[in-house]
Amino acid sequence: MNLGPHNAFGCSSWYPMVLTIARNCEAGRESHSDPVKLKEAAQDAQHLSTTDLRNRQLELKEAMEHLKTPSDAQLIQIAIANLNNSSLSLEDHRQALEELLILVEIIDNANDMNRFGGLPAVIRELDNSDQEMRIISAWTLGKASQNNPIFQKQVLDLGALSKLMKLVNSSSVEEATKGLYAISALIRNNIDGQHLFSAEAGERMLQNLMSSSSVDIRLKKKSASLVADLAVCQLENKLKAGSLFLNNRFFLKSVVDLTTSDDIDLQEKALIAVKSLLQLKGIDAQDLRDFCRLDKALENMGVQLQQQMTMDDTGGFLLDIENLRKEVELIFERKLEKDESEL
């Protein structure tokens, strides 16, 4: 099936007739119930020879075949072909990527993209000189990687992780955010991916994002969420924090320091990350107290939340944060007592 701009429709004599039929169908097939139009059509047919009539029927059948909606697999193949077509314009390539971005939300479509040879093409665009192409490429990989271990492995095997990590260092917030989004989706619940992330200096990348005052707050929020995901995955697989980098005291301090932010949403994400980290074996509670000053951070946060709740009529969300803070505080105190008793 040729669905490109130069398909058979462009030079066929029956194309206007097909458009008329399509419009009639969209209007509820009004012409089918019109006796006058039916009579006119019958009279027209009577003037045709048997051969002409058969040819008209074949043309009409072919036209209707062209009007059929292509399958997702066909659309994926077309988009990949356009992306690989060096004679097409940058805008055409961008449109092809955008089409893949929409299609890969379905897991089967994401897997088909690699089956049809499209994954190397999408990864290639991470090095494109055009920033928009890099952004859409990272976005596409992130969407396709969500809850899809088969696709995650394929992307990791093709070496895309290091390319995505370079995007996170971009001066463009949008590009950096999409890069981090893709990394998070790629290594979520994927132990091999997480160890590869660690080997690619993922600890330093996250620590810099969380501790630098010049980093956009959206990147800080995504970093905190990724830390929580990493900790939960380690916990579910009964691994120690040291099997990655989650017990590094400087790394932990960068997480704890996020609780001092003025942004309540970032505070919540930081609390969730700290709560998950506290449940891991290998996390030193005394280090959290003496070096990271977690106890003081939680205490100051409690005071801040109480002040905000007295001034804010919509205190329901703040109350939820306060309850989470108290829960983290309780887990921390119990872990501290347990660690001290084992000395």
VEXDREN-2710 file (C-alpha; in Angstrom, 1 decimal):
% VEXDREN-2710
k/r/px/py/pz
1/MET/0.0/0.0/0.0
2/ASN/1.4/3.4/-1.0
3/LEU/0.3/6.0/1.5
4/GLY/2.9/8.7/0.6
5/PRO/2.1/12.0/-0.9
6/HIS/2.7/10.7/-4.4
7/ASN/0.3/7.7/-4.3
8/ALA/-2.0/6.5/-7.1
9/PHE/-4.7/8.9/-6.2
10/GLY/-2.8/11.8/-7.6
11/CYS/-3.1/10.7/-11.2
12/SER/-6.2/8.6/-11.3
13/SER/-9.3/9.6/-13.2
14/TRP/-11.6/8.1/-10.6
15/TYR/-10.1/10.0/-7.6
16/PRO/-12.9/12.6/-7.6
17/MET/-15.5/9.8/-7.6
18/VAL/-13.8/8.2/-4.6
19/LEU/-13.8/11.5/-2.7
20/THR/-17.5/11.9/-3.4
21/ILE/-18.2/8.4/-2.1
22/ALA/-16.1/9.1/1.0
23/ARG/-17.9/12.3/1.7
24/ASN/-21.3/10.6/1.3
25/CYS/-20.2/7.9/3.7
26/GLU/-19.2/10.5/6.3
27/ALA/-22.5/12.3/5.9
28/GLY/-24.4/9.2/6.7
29/ARG/-24.7/7.8/3.2
30/GLU/-27.4/10.3/2.4
31/SER/-27.1/9.6/-1.4
32/HIS/-28.0/5.9/-0.8
33/SER/-31.5/6.9/0.4
34/ASP/-32.1/9.5/-2.4
35/PRO/-34.3/7.9/-5.1
36/VAL/-33.4/10.6/-7.7
37/LYS/-29.6/10.0/-7.3
38/LEU/-30.1/6.3/-7.3
39/LYS/-32.1/6.6/-10.6
40/GLU/-29.4/8.8/-12.2
41/ALA/-26.7/6.3/-11.2
42/ALA/-28.6/3.5/-12.7
43/GLN/-29.1/5.4/-16.0
44/ASP/-25.4/6.2/-16.1
45/ALA/-24.5/2.5/-15.7
46/GLN/-26.9/1.6/-18.6
47/HIS/-24.8/3.6/-21.0
48/LEU/-21.6/1.6/-20.2
49/SER/-20.5/-1.5/-22.0
50/THR/-19.9/-4.7/-20.1
51/THR/-16.2/-4.1/-20.3
52/ASP/-16.4/-0.5/-19.2
53/LEU/-18.7/-1.4/-16.3
54/ARG/-16.3/-4.1/-15.2
55/ASN/-13.4/-1.7/-15.4
56/ARG/-15.3/0.9/-13.4
57/GLN/-16.0/-1.7/-10.8
58/LEU/-12.4/-2.7/-10.5
59/GLU/-11.3/1.0/-10.3
60/LEU/-13.9/1.6/-7.5
61/LYS/-12.7/-1.5/-5.6
62/GLU/-9.1/-0.4/-5.9
63/ALA/-10.1/3.1/-4.7
64/MET/-11.9/1.8/-1.7
65/GLU/-8.9/-0.4/-0.8
66/HIS/-6.8/2.8/-0.8
67/LEU/-9.3/4.5/1.5
68/LYS/-8.9/1.8/4.2
69/THR/-7.1/2.9/7.3
70/PRO/-3.7/1.3/7.5
71/SER/-2.7/-0.9/10.5
72/ASP/-0.4/0.4/13.2
73/ALA/2.3/-2.0/11.9
74/GLN/2.0/-0.4/8.4
75/LEU/2.2/3.1/9.9
76/ILE/5.3/2.2/11.9
77/GLN/7.0/0.8/8.8
78/ILE/6.1/3.9/6.8
79/ALA/7.4/6.2/9.6
80/ILE/10.7/4.2/9.8
81/ALA/11.1/4.3/6.1
82/ASN/10.6/8.1/6.1
83/LEU/13.1/8.5/9.0
84/ASN/15.7/6.6/7.1
85/ASN/15.1/8.4/3.8
86/SER/18.0/10.9/3.5
87/SER/16.3/12.6/0.6
88/LEU/13.4/13.9/2.8
89/SER/13.5/17.2/4.6
90/LEU/14.2/17.7/8.3
91/GLU/10.5/18.5/8.8
92/ASP/9.6/15.2/7.2
93/HIS/12.0/13.4/9.5
94/ARG/10.5/15.2/12.5
95/GLN/7.0/14.3/11.5
96/ALA/8.1/10.6/11.2
97/LEU/9.5/10.7/14.7
98/GLU/6.3/12.3/16.0
99/GLU/4.2/9.6/14.5
100/LEU/6.4/6.9/16.1
101/LEU/6.1/8.8/19.4
102/ILE/2.3/8.3/19.3
103/LEU/2.4/4.8/18.1
104/VAL/4.8/3.3/20.6
105/GLU/2.6/4.1/23.6
106/ILE/1.2/0.6/22.9
107/ILE/3.7/-2.1/24.0
108/ASP/3.2/-4.3/21.0
109/ASN/3.8/-1.3/18.7
110/ALA/7.0/-0.5/20.6
111/ASN/8.3/-4.0/20.1
112/ASP/7.3/-3.9/16.5
113/MET/9.4/-0.8/16.0
114/ASN/12.5/-2.7/16.7
115/ARG/11.3/-5.8/14.7
116/PHE/11.0/-3.5/11.7
117/GLY/14.4/-2.1/12.3
118/GLY/13.3/1.3/13.6
119/LEU/15.1/1.3/17.0
120/PRO/18.6/2.0/15.6
121/ALA/17.1/4.9/13.6
122/VAL/15.5/6.5/16.6
123/ILE/18.6/6.1/18.7
124/ARG/20.7/7.6/15.9
125/GLU/18.6/10.8/16.1
126/LEU/19.9/11.3/19.7
127/ASP/23.0/12.6/18.0
128/ASN/21.1/14.8/15.5
129/SER/22.3/18.4/15.3
130/ASP/18.7/19.5/15.5
131/GLN/17.7/19.9/19.1
132/GLU/14.0/19.1/18.5
133/MET/14.9/15.8/16.8
134/ARG/17.0/14.8/19.9
135/ILE/14.1/15.7/22.2
136/ILE/11.5/13.8/20.3
137/SER/13.9/10.8/20.0
138/ALA/14.5/10.7/23.7
139/TRP/10.7/11.1/24.4
140/THR/9.9/8.2/22.0
141/LEU/12.5/5.9/23.7
142/GLY/11.1/6.9/27.1
143/LYS/7.5/6.2/26.2
144/ALA/8.3/2.9/24.6
145/SER/10.5/1.7/27.5
146/GLN/7.7/2.2/30.2
147/ASN/6.9/-1.2/31.7
148/ASN/8.4/-3.0/28.8
149/PRO/11.5/-5.1/29.8
150/ILE/11.9/-6.5/26.3
151/PHE/12.2/-3.0/24.8
152/GLN/14.4/-1.8/27.7
153/LYS/16.9/-4.6/27.0
154/GLN/17.0/-3.8/23.3
155/VAL/17.7/-0.1/23.9
156/LEU/20.4/-0.9/26.5
157/ASP/22.0/-3.4/24.2
158/LEU/22.2/-0.7/21.5
159/GLY/24.1/1.7/23.8
160/ALA/21.5/4.4/24.1
161/LEU/21.9/5.0/27.8
162/SER/25.2/6.9/27.5
163/LYS/23.7/9.1/24.7
164/LEU/20.6/9.9/26.9
165/MET/22.9/10.8/29.8
166/LYS/24.6/13.3/27.6
167/LEU/21.3/15.0/26.8
168/VAL/20.7/15.5/30.6
169/ASN/23.8/17.8/30.6
170/SER/22.2/20.0/27.9
171/SER/21.7/23.7/28.6
172/SER/18.1/23.3/27.3
173/VAL/15.8/22.4/30.2
174/GLU/13.4/20.7/27.8
175/GLU/16.1/18.5/26.3
176/ALA/17.6/17.6/29.7
177/THR/14.2/16.8/31.1
178/LYS/13.3/14.5/28.2
179/GLY/16.7/12.8/28.5
180/LEU/16.1/12.1/32.2
181/TYR/12.6/11.0/31.6
182/ALA/13.9/8.4/29.1
183/ILE/16.6/7.2/31.5
184/SER/14.1/6.8/34.3
185/ALA/11.7/4.8/32.1
186/LEU/14.6/2.7/30.7
187/ILE/16.1/1.6/34.0
188/ARG/12.9/1.4/36.1
189/ASN/12.6/-2.1/37.5
190/ASN/15.5/-3.2/35.5
191/ILE/18.5/-4.3/37.6
192/ASP/20.9/-4.7/34.7
193/GLY/20.0/-1.3/33.4
194/GLN/20.5/0.2/36.9
195/HIS/24.0/-1.3/37.2
196/LEU/24.8/0.0/33.7
197/PHE/23.6/3.4/34.8
198/SER/25.9/3.2/37.9
199/ALA/28.8/2.2/35.7
200/GLU/28.1/5.2/33.5
201/ALA/28.5/7.5/36.5
202/GLY/24.8/7.8/37.2
203/GLU/25.5/8.6/40.8
204/ARG/27.4/11.7/39.9
205/MET/24.8/12.8/37.4
206/LEU/21.9/12.5/39.9
207/GLN/23.9/14.1/42.7
208/ASN/24.8/17.1/40.6
209/LEU/21.2/17.5/39.5
210/MET/19.9/17.4/43.1
211/SER/22.6/19.6/44.7
212/SER/23.3/22.3/42.1
213/SER/21.4/25.5/42.7
214/SER/21.4/26.3/39.0
215/VAL/19.5/23.2/38.0
216/ASP/15.8/23.6/37.0
217/ILE/13.4/22.4/39.7
218/ARG/11.7/20.0/37.2
219/LEU/15.0/18.1/36.9
220/LYS/15.3/18.0/40.7
221/LYS/11.9/16.5/41.0
222/LYS/12.5/13.9/38.4
223/SER/15.8/13.1/40.1
224/ALA/14.2/12.6/43.4
225/SER/11.5/10.3/41.9
226/LEU/14.2/8.3/40.2
227/VAL/16.1/7.8/43.5
228/ALA/12.8/6.5/45.1
229/ASP/12.3/4.1/42.1
230/LEU/15.9/2.8/42.4
231/ALA/15.5/2.3/46.2
232/VAL/12.2/0.4/45.8
233/CYS/13.6/-1.8/43.1
234/GLN/16.6/-2.7/45.3
235/LEU/14.2/-3.4/48.2
236/GLU/11.9/-5.6/46.1
237/ASN/14.9/-7.6/44.9
238/LYS/16.3/-7.9/48.4
239/LEU/19.5/-6.1/47.5
240/LYS/21.7/-3.9/49.7
241/ALA/22.0/-0.2/49.0
242/GLY/25.7/-0.7/48.4
243/SER/25.0/-2.8/45.4
244/LEU/24.4/0.5/43.6
245/PHE/25.5/3.8/45.1
246/LEU/22.6/4.5/47.3
247/ASN/24.6/4.3/50.5
248/ASN/27.1/7.0/49.5
249/ARG/26.9/9.7/52.2
250/PHE/27.4/12.6/49.8
251/PHE/24.7/11.2/47.6
252/LEU/22.3/10.7/50.5
253/LYS/23.0/14.3/51.7
254/SER/22.0/15.6/48.3
255/VAL/18.6/13.8/48.7
256/VAL/18.1/15.0/52.3
257/ASP/18.9/18.6/51.3
258/LEU/15.9/18.6/48.9
259/THR/13.6/18.5/51.9
260/THR/14.6/22.1/52.7
261/SER/13.3/23.4/49.4
262/ASP/10.5/26.0/49.3
263/ASP/8.7/23.9/46.7
264/ILE/6.2/21.7/48.5
265/ASP/6.0/19.2/45.6
266/LEU/9.8/18.7/45.6
267/GLN/9.7/18.3/49.4
268/GLU/7.1/15.5/49.0
269/LYS/9.2/13.7/46.4
270/ALA/12.3/14.0/48.6
271/LEU/10.4/12.6/51.5
272/ILE/9.3/9.6/49.4
273/ALA/12.9/9.0/48.3
274/VAL/14.2/9.2/51.9
275/LYS/11.5/6.9/53.1
276/SER/12.4/4.3/50.5
277/LEU/16.1/4.6/51.2
278/LEU/15.6/4.1/55.0
279/GLN/14.2/0.7/54.3
280/LEU/17.3/-0.5/52.5
281/LYS/19.9/-2.6/54.2
282/GLY/23.3/-0.9/54.1
283/ILE/21.9/2.6/54.8
284/ASP/23.7/4.0/57.9
285/ALA/21.2/5.8/60.0
286/GLN/24.0/7.4/62.1
287/ASP/25.4/8.8/58.9
288/LEU/22.0/10.2/58.0
289/ARG/21.9/11.9/61.4
290/ASP/25.5/13.1/61.8
291/PHE/26.5/13.9/58.2
292/CYS/23.2/14.4/56.4
293/ARG/21.5/16.0/59.4
294/LEU/18.2/14.3/58.5
295/ASP/16.8/14.8/62.0
296/LYS/17.2/18.5/61.8
297/ALA/15.9/18.7/58.3
298/LEU/12.7/16.8/59.3
299/GLU/12.3/19.0/62.4
300/ASN/12.6/22.2/60.4
301/MET/10.3/20.9/57.7
302/GLY/7.7/20.2/60.4
303/VAL/7.9/23.7/61.7
304/GLN/7.6/25.1/58.2
305/LEU/4.5/23.0/57.4
306/GLN/2.8/24.0/60.6
307/GLN/3.3/27.7/59.8
308/GLN/2.0/27.1/56.2
309/MET/-1.1/25.2/57.4
310/THR/-2.1/28.1/59.7
311/MET/-2.0/30.5/56.8
312/ASP/-3.4/28.3/54.1
313/ASP/-7.1/27.5/53.8
314/THR/-6.4/24.6/51.5
315/GLY/-4.4/22.7/54.0
316/GLY/-5.5/19.2/53.0
317/PHE/-2.4/18.6/50.8
318/LEU/-0.1/20.1/53.4
319/LEU/-1.6/17.8/56.1
320/ASP/-0.8/14.8/53.8
321/ILE/2.8/16.0/53.6
322/GLU/3.0/16.5/57.3
323/ASN/1.7/12.9/57.9
324/LEU/4.4/11.6/55.4
325/ARG/7.0/13.6/57.3
326/LYS/6.0/12.1/60.6
327/GLU/6.1/8.6/59.0
328/VAL/9.6/9.2/57.7
329/GLU/10.7/10.6/61.1
330/LEU/9.3/7.5/62.9
331/ILE/11.1/5.1/60.4
332/PHE/14.3/7.0/60.9
333/GLU/14.2/6.9/64.7
334/ARG/13.5/3.2/64.7
335/LYS/16.3/2.5/62.3
336/LEU/18.6/4.7/64.4
337/GLU/17.7/2.8/67.6
338/LYS/18.3/-0.5/65.9
339/ASP/21.6/0.5/64.4
340/GLU/22.8/1.8/67.8
341/SER/21.7/-1.3/69.6
342/GLU/23.8/-3.5/67.3
343/LEU/27.0/-1.6/68.0
END
